[in-house]
Every structure is written in structure tokens, then in C-alpha cells.
Amino acid sequence: PGRDASDAKRHVDAALERDPDDPLATSVHGLIAAYLDKDLGTALERYDRALTINPSATTALTWSASANTWMGNGQKGVELIQRAIDLSPLDPHRYYFNAIACGAHAVAENYDAAVDWGRRSMRENRCFTATHKLLAIALVLSGRGEEARDIAADLLHLEPGLTVAKFRSRYPGSGSWYIERFCD
């Protein structure tokens, strides 16, 4: 992971050196800041820059929705991911958009909506473990513990050895107001 992170940073820096106005490279720069460095403020600045360059950059909208959600701004995350979905309704990565919508709704405390989005994501890609995590959380918080157990069992089959501590350490929003509720 350390070498992969270093390579990602080196490649995105090279891309931005060649074209500092490329919205995709700028968005990837933001993703690196958010996911690898957990620097959500810098990530949001980069996504805003990408959206200034191209207001229809679905990658920037999608990852900005994630960063806002991780920061605890679930409603903003919901609005941004809905814009991305509206701009790319047949996107081949729709499961990813739906998983982000699940997390954003969960942070916004719209648990039934979070479950709906999580189920959509699961129908489109049963192997995307982020959906399992977010859907299990949303199910518990909506009072559906039995359903959450089934999702958690599937998750542990896909990601053996996952613990709450590992989730917390990897989750970019680990310092946000809602993380204890999610981890509980």
C-alpha cells in the first residue's frame, strides 16, 4: 500500500504537470488527498477546482460527495451524488454511485433511504465491500438487525479478518461526529 500510494501521487503529479487544467487528474489528486492522506479539506479544494474547470465532471462530483459525507455533511453528499447520477444515469459504475448515496443518506440520518440505495448497489455489484459495510450500518440504524447480520456475514466472506478497528483505521471519516454510531 505504501508503494502504491507513492506511485499514485507520482503519476497524478506528472499528469497535472502536463495539463494542470485536466479535471480528471485534478479529481484523482483530490481522491489521493481524501482516501490515502485523509486530508478532506484539501480534497474538497481539488474537487472544487475540477468542477470549476468542468461543472459536469462526474468524477469530481462523485468523490466530492464522498468527501463531504466523510466530513459529516451527509445532506451535501446526497445532493452531489444525485447530480452525478443525473449526469451519468447509465454509468457502468452505477453501483459505486449508489454505494456513495447509501453512505451519504446514512450520515444524513435518512436510514431507510440509505438501505434503498445500498440494496440498489448490491444488486449491481455484490462484490463491492464498501456497499456491504454501509448497508449493514444503515440496516442496524434503521432497526433491521437480522438483515444486517446477513449482509455482515457476506462481507466477512469477501473480506475475512475485517474488524471494527480495521474499518475505523481505514475509513477517511474516522474523525467525524458519526463514526462512533457507525462503529457501534
Phi and psi in degrees as a GROMACS rama.xvg file:
@    title "Ramachandran Plot"
@    xaxis  label "Phi"
@    yaxis  label "Psi"
@TYPE xy
-63.601  -44.5213  GLY-2
-67.408  -40.3162  ARG-3
-61.032  -42.098  ASP-4
-64.1622  -43.583  ALA-5
-62.6654  -42.365  SER-6
-64.0069  -42.6237  ASP-7
-60.1586  -45.0525  ALA-8
-63.5586  -42.6806  LYS-9
-62.8578  -43.7705  ARG-10
-68.5641  -41.6973  HIS-11
-69.85  -35.1647  VAL-12
-62.3725  -40.6924  ASP-13
-65.4438  -40.6318  ALA-14
-63.8599  -43.2457  ALA-15
-70.9161  -28.6409  LEU-16
-66.1318  -37.6503  GLU-17
-73.7308  -37.3034  ARG-18
-149.102  91.5957  ASP-19
-67.6948  -9.17028  PRO-20
-106.603  20.4491  ASP-21
-84.9864  116.023  ASP-22
-65.8035  -32.9248  PRO-23
-68.1093  -47.4154  LEU-24
-61.9337  -39.7104  ALA-25
-63.7277  -39.53  THR-26
-65.9942  -43.1067  SER-27
-62.6278  -37.9146  VAL-28
-57.7064  -41.1372  HIS-29
-66.365  -41.3604  GLY-30
-62.0284  -40.1277  LEU-31
-61.7602  -44.2792  ILE-32
-61.8958  -42.4941  ALA-33
-72.752  -55.8222  ALA-34
-82.7861  -40.9127  TYR-35
-86.3603  -40.0751  LEU-36
-98.3971  -10.9102  ASP-37
55.4655  33.965  LYS-38
-103.53  82.4965  ASP-39
-70.4948  -31.4251  LEU-40
-63.406  -47.0683  GLY-41
-64.1357  -39.7325  THR-42
-59.125  -45.9633  ALA-43
-63.1451  -37.1869  LEU-44
-60.7877  -41.5836  GLU-45
-69.6795  -39.3588  ARG-46
-65.6517  -40.8806  TYR-47
-61.6223  -39.281  ASP-48
-62.3459  -46.0672  ARG-49
-61.2005  -37.5122  ALA-50
-75.6502  -23.8332  LEU-51
-68.941  -40.2389  THR-52
-67.746  -45.1626  ILE-53
-143.436  100.173  ASN-54
-61.2807  -13.7503  PRO-55
-104.235  18.5265  SER-56
-72.981  98.6995  ALA-57
-63.7038  -31.6208  THR-58
-62.6391  -45.3773  THR-59
-64.5141  -41.463  ALA-60
-62.5659  -44.7705  LEU-61
-63.2572  -49.3875  THR-62
-73.2945  -28.6993  TRP-63
-66.8491  -37.2128  SER-64
-59.9416  -43.4801  ALA-65
-62.4316  -48.9647  SER-66
-62.0585  -42.6536  ALA-67
-62.5319  -41.5696  ASN-68
-62.6524  -47.3206  THR-69
-59.3728  -31.7998  TRP-70
-77.9388  -7.74881  MET-71
100.131  6.41163  GLY-72
-97.1019  67.3491  ASN-73
-59.5389  -42.6998  GLY-74
-63.9249  -39.6599  GLN-75
-63.4348  -40.2234  LYS-76
-60.5721  -41.6428  GLY-77
-60.2712  -46.6707  VAL-78
-62.8483  -43.8716  GLU-79
-67.8926  -42.601  LEU-80
-70.1274  -31.4489  ILE-81
-65.3575  -38.8016  GLN-82
-61.5656  -43.0643  ARG-83
-62.4425  -43.3153  ALA-84
-63.7387  -42.5264  ILE-85
-62.4895  -36.4499  ASP-86
-76.3613  -24.9515  LEU-87
-138.676  65.4165  SER-88
-66.0034  -21.3816  PRO-89
-111.424  23.3117  LEU-90
-56.5616  135.47  ASP-91
-66.6719  -13.9282  PRO-92
-104.701  30.6182  HIS-93
-57.3965  -34.2218  ARG-94
-55.6052  -36.6474  TYR-95
-68.454  -45.2743  TYR-96
-58.664  -44.4565  PHE-97
-66.3381  -35.8233  ASN-98
-64.8387  -40.6394  ALA-99
-64.9761  -40.0359  ILE-100
-61.9649  -38.796  ALA-101
-59.2797  -49.7371  CYS-102
-64.7175  -40.9314  GLY-103
-63.5325  -43.9767  ALA-104
-65.7593  -37.034  HIS-105
-63.6186  -43.5331  ALA-106
-66.5094  -33.9372  VAL-107
-78.29  2.08177  ALA-108
64.5836  28.6924  GLU-109
-98.9606  72.4467  ASN-110
-66.5064  -38.4835  TYR-111
-65.0951  -40.7762  ASP-112
-64.4239  -40.0763  ALA-113
-59.2342  -43.788  ALA-114
-61.514  -44.4805  VAL-115
-58.3421  -47.8754  ASP-116
-65.6654  -39.0377  TRP-117
-63.3406  -41.2991  GLY-118
-64.5316  -39.3033  ARG-119
-59.5579  -46.0069  ARG-120
-61.3276  -42.0687  SER-121
-62.9972  -38.4648  MET-122
-63.762  -31.2738  ARG-123
-87.8008  -26.3775  GLU-124
-160.233  99.3859  ASN-125
-76.8654  -6.47263  ARG-126
-100.487  -2.32763  CYS-127
-82.5473  103.116  PHE-128
-67.6996  -25.3426  THR-129
-59.1211  -38.1541  ALA-130
-63.4378  -44.337  THR-131
-56.2653  -45.6956  HIS-132
-62.0363  -49.7483  LYS-133
-68.5902  -38.9121  LEU-134
-66.7431  -41.9895  LEU-135
-60.0688  -43.0635  ALA-136
-61.68  -48.3244  ILE-137
-62.476  -39.3278  ALA-138
-63.741  -45.9111  LEU-139
-60.6058  -46.6622  VAL-140
-69.0214  -19.0232  LEU-141
-94.9672  7.29724  SER-142
85.2535  19.5523  GLY-143
-115.347  64.7708  ARG-144
-61.2044  -39.598  GLY-145
-61.6898  -44.8262  GLU-146
-62.8542  -37.7563  GLU-147
-63.4044  -37.2083  ALA-148
-61.1361  -41.5887  ARG-149
-62.9796  -43.4081  ASP-150
-64.8668  -41.6757  ILE-151
-64.213  -37.8884  ALA-152
-63.6957  -42.9201  ALA-153
-61.42  -42.2601  ASP-154
-59.2925  -46.3231  LEU-155
-68.1964  -24.74  LEU-156
-68.6423  -40.4892  HIS-157
-78.7066  -32.508  LEU-158
-132.466  70.2565  GLU-159
-58.9787  143.879  PRO-160
87.6396  -3.01527  GLY-161
-65.3277  135.088  LEU-162
-128.553  167.899  THR-163
-61.5434  -39.7591  VAL-164
-62.4355  -40.7449  ALA-165
-67.0775  -41.2832  LYS-166
-57.9592  -50.0332  PHE-167
-60.148  -41.8827  ARG-168
-69.7185  -29.4837  SER-169
-91.1318  -23.7328  ARG-170
-70.2674  121.38  TYR-171
-62.0525  -20.8344  PRO-172
-96.729  25.4676  GLY-173
-62.8567  -15.8001  SER-174
-99.9907  5.01516  GLY-175
-81.0866  164.51  SER-176
-61.4934  -26.1072  TRP-177
-96.8394  -5.66223  TYR-178
-61.863  -37.445  ILE-179
-62.6776  -40.9578  GLU-180
-62.421  -43.7083  ARG-181
-64.1331  -43.8087  PHE-182
-71.0397  -34.1237  CYS-183
